[in-house]
C-alpha cells in the first residue's frame, strides 16, 4: 500500500485556515485531518474528539513526558499537541494527513518528518485580518489586539514554508490548496506504486 503524505497548514488567527481545511476535506478523497489535543476550554458548538481532544493540563504534561506528541506548543496560554501514533496510523493506511498547527509546531514536525509538505495561508491585508477577528464576536478588544500582535509574529515565519496562499477569494484559495495535493499525488514515486499493473503491462 502507498504511504500517505503529511501536510502542515499554518496561518495567523483569522486568516480562514479552519474554513478552508473543512471544505478541502469535504471535497477531497483519502484525506484525514489530524485531531489535536488541547488544554483550552471547549467553545460552543465544538465536540470532543472531533474538533479537539480536550484534556486537562496534567494529562497533557503526562503525554509530553511519555513522548506521545509529534509536536506540541503553548499558544494563547493553552497547550496544543499532535499525537504521533494517530498521524502515523493514517499515513500507513495510505491517507494524506493535514495538520493545522502554528509555526512552532511546524518546525518540530519538519525536524521529525522532513518529507512533509508545508503550506502557509496569508490574509489579503492586515486590515482585513483585524476585521475578520472583530466579526467573529468571540473576543474583546484586548484579546483581539494580542491576536493581532501574535499574527505578525506568526506571519514573519512564512519563509519556513513550502507554499504560500493568500485567502482573499475563498474558492480560489481552496482550489490552490487542492492543486498542491493533486500535484503531490501525481509525483512519479507515488504513481509508480499505484500504477504498477499498468506500467508492467505497458512495458512488457
WOLIN-V390465 format. One record per residue. SS is DSSP state (h for helix, s for strand, l for the rest). NEAR is the number of other ideal C-beta (glycine too) atoms within 12 Angstrom. Layout:
{{SS,NEAR} {SS,NEAR}}
This chain:
{{l,13} {l,22} {l,23} {l,32} {l,35} {s,40} {s,44} {s,45} {s,46} {s,44} {s,40} {l,33} {l,33} {l,35} {l,39} {l,36} {h,37} {h,27} {h,24} {h,36} {h,38} {h,22} {h,22} {h,36} {h,28} {h,14} {h,17} {l,28} {l,16} {l,23} {s,33} {s,29} {s,33} {l,41} {l,29} {l,39} {s,38} {s,37} {l,29} {l,24} {l,17} {l,18} {l,17} {l,9} {l,8} {l,17} {l,13} {s,15} {l,16} {l,14} {l,24} {s,29} {s,29} {s,25} {l,30} {l,17} {h,20} {h,12} {h,19} {h,29} {h,19} {h,18} {h,30} {h,26} {h,12} {l,15} {l,15} {l,24} {s,34} {s,38} {s,39} {s,34} {s,31} {s,21} {s,29} {l,22} {l,15} {s,24} {s,32} {s,35} {s,42} {s,41} {s,31} {h,29} {h,18} {h,28} {h,38} {h,23} {h,18} {h,29} {h,30} {h,17} {l,18} {l,21} {l,29} {s,36} {s,40} {s,40} {s,44} {s,40} {l,43} {l,40} {h,30} {h,26} {h,38} {h,36} {h,24} {h,28} {h,40} {h,27} {h,15} {h,22} {l,28} {l,15} {l,21} {l,36} {s,31} {s,38} {s,40} {s,37} {s,41} {s,33} {s,32} {l,22} {l,17} {h,20} {h,13} {h,22} {h,34} {h,26} {h,16} {h,32} {h,30} {h,20} {h,14} {h,20} {l,11} {l,16} {l,21} {l,13} {h,12} {h,10} {h,20} {h,25} {h,16} {h,19} {h,29} {h,28} {h,21} {h,27} {h,35} {h,20} {h,18} {h,34} {h,30} {l,16} {l,27} {h,27} {h,12} {h,25} {l,31} {l,25} {s,28} {s,25} {s,35} {s,26} {s,35} {l,20} {l,14} {h,23} {h,17} {h,17} {h,33} {h,28} {h,20} {h,27} {h,40} {h,28} {h,19} {h,34} {h,34} {h,22} {h,19} {h,29} {h,28} {l,16} {l,19} {h,13} {h,15} {h,24} {h,17} {h,16} {h,18} {h,19} {l,19} {h,16} {h,12} {h,13} {h,14} {h,10} {h,9} {h,9} {h,10} {l,8}}
